[in-house]
Amino acid sequence: MGNLIQQRGTRAPGDDGADDRLRVSSAHDTMHADPESPASREEAHLLPDDWLKIKTVPGNGNLSPGVYYPTVSKRFVDALQPVPSPTANTPSRSHRHGASRRTRRRAILKNGECNILKSRISQRRLRFLQDMFTTLVDAQWRWTLLVFTLSFILSWLGFALIWWLIAFTHGDLEPDHLPPMQESTNWKPCVFNIFDFTSCFLFSIETQHTIGYGARTTTEECPEAIFIMCLQSIVGVMIQAFMVGIVFAKMTRPKHRTQTLLFSKYAVICQRDGELCLMFRVGDLRKSHIIGASVRAQLIRSRTTKEGELLSHYQTELELHADGCDSNLFFIWPITMVHRINADSPFYGVSAADILQEKFEIVVILEGTIESTGQTTQARSSYTTSELMWGHRFVPLVTYNRERQGYEVDYSKFEETTQVDTPLCSAKELDEFYGNQADRRSIESTEQVVLKLPERPQRTTTPAAENPTPKAEQKNGDYTVTL
């Protein structure tokens, strides 16, 4: 196996990362060469005495399949106990001695928000105003409520001004034509009981919302007043429908349903059925299920084409399945999604040491229809290299509760993992080590092997020997029965 790991320096056809893996291997060979170095002294200070007795990475860098090499993190000390929640306060999440993690830039935040900043958009305001409905739905609540309030107040004030102009031009606001003098002067106004602009404002509100207190009414004296009354009624209905639609759409957005859809904070890499697998967990907190749920995963990393073009954010689809099914889920309890690292996987040539040097992001997307509303929702999350735990497996969290007569999901174990023996080499190197063995099994496989004895050849017997008499013989204190 030592020769297997050292062959990283040989470039295979189509292996663009061979040089990088060679540098990682060389750096790993000298990582623990000096036990008195500051890095070695720091590791010895962080690790307990019992932990130092476990196998460590050899000085020559040769790794053996089936041997798990411990991590610096103290929360991975006891292999017999499940690892506590990753949200615990830990000094380091590295899974190799002397490894340092850097915060990776991510396109999708852990809460599903896109970390995308858009700038220098030509005619940006005009484009957003042309789609006013979507703009107000996507806006923050304070801006939506501000527009909601201003739409009514400005419409009231605008029509109040129109009603005041109608009354002013008709002469209803003259001292001799005010409501107390109208009966004595036999004056018929456009609108009864109009004294000033305040009266016009109150009449505008009553007309737009069809309140109808009965004190102010229009007359057939002014045709323009009849027209404005009909126009304001139509405009008021349109404003109410538009603003109620915005508020309703904003309150019932499928985005809020994603708050009860969970993704595990970390993704794990371990063996399953003899293959290295990348796994993460998804769950739903509500009783109303997601109908037609499907999960996708995409790898975002840089790539250089044959022509030398650098694609800084190249997206690759990762094949996922769960429990022998494809990515379409019967989503009634938390499910672990599995990506098999085989020859078709972009992680086929990536080892545990390479992950420390790689820069990539795995975006996971859960889509489905909300059972209660029928709307389509999408939940997102992502995993960077610092959130991949090599040599760990999720603990079971679904058990049958006999008292309550149902399956119980313990979400306190949603993030918990347990440490398992996992080779630190890549899946490609693991395949080369095992060759084409069809019966290759996982390190911890407990599958029973059934041995079949060869069948005894049939002998031609005479009729007298069809039912032979058993004979017992004693030799050296043992009895032998011959049939």
Secondary structure, DSSP 8 states (H G I E B T S, - for coil): -HHHHHGGGS--TT-TTHHHHHHHHHHHHTTTS-TTSHHHHHHHHHS-HHHHTS----TT----TT-----S-GGG--SSS-B--TTS--S---SSTT--------SB-TTS-B-------TTHHHHHHHTHHHHHHHS-HHHHHHHHHHHHHHHHHHHHHHHHHHHHHHTTTSGGGSHHHHHHHT---SBTT--SHHHHHHHHHHHHTT---SS--B-TT-HHHHHHHHHHHHHHHHHHHHHHHHHHHHHT-GGGGGGGEEE-SSEEEEEETTEEEEEEEEEE-SSS-EEEEEEEEEEEEEEE-TT--EEEEEEEEE--BBTTB-SEE--SS-EEEEEE-STTSTTTT--HHHHHH--EEEEEEEEEEETTT--EEEEEEEEEGGGEEETEEE---EEEETTTTEEEE-GGGSS-EEE----SS-HHHHHHHHTT-TT---TT------------------GGGSS---EEEEETTEEEEE-
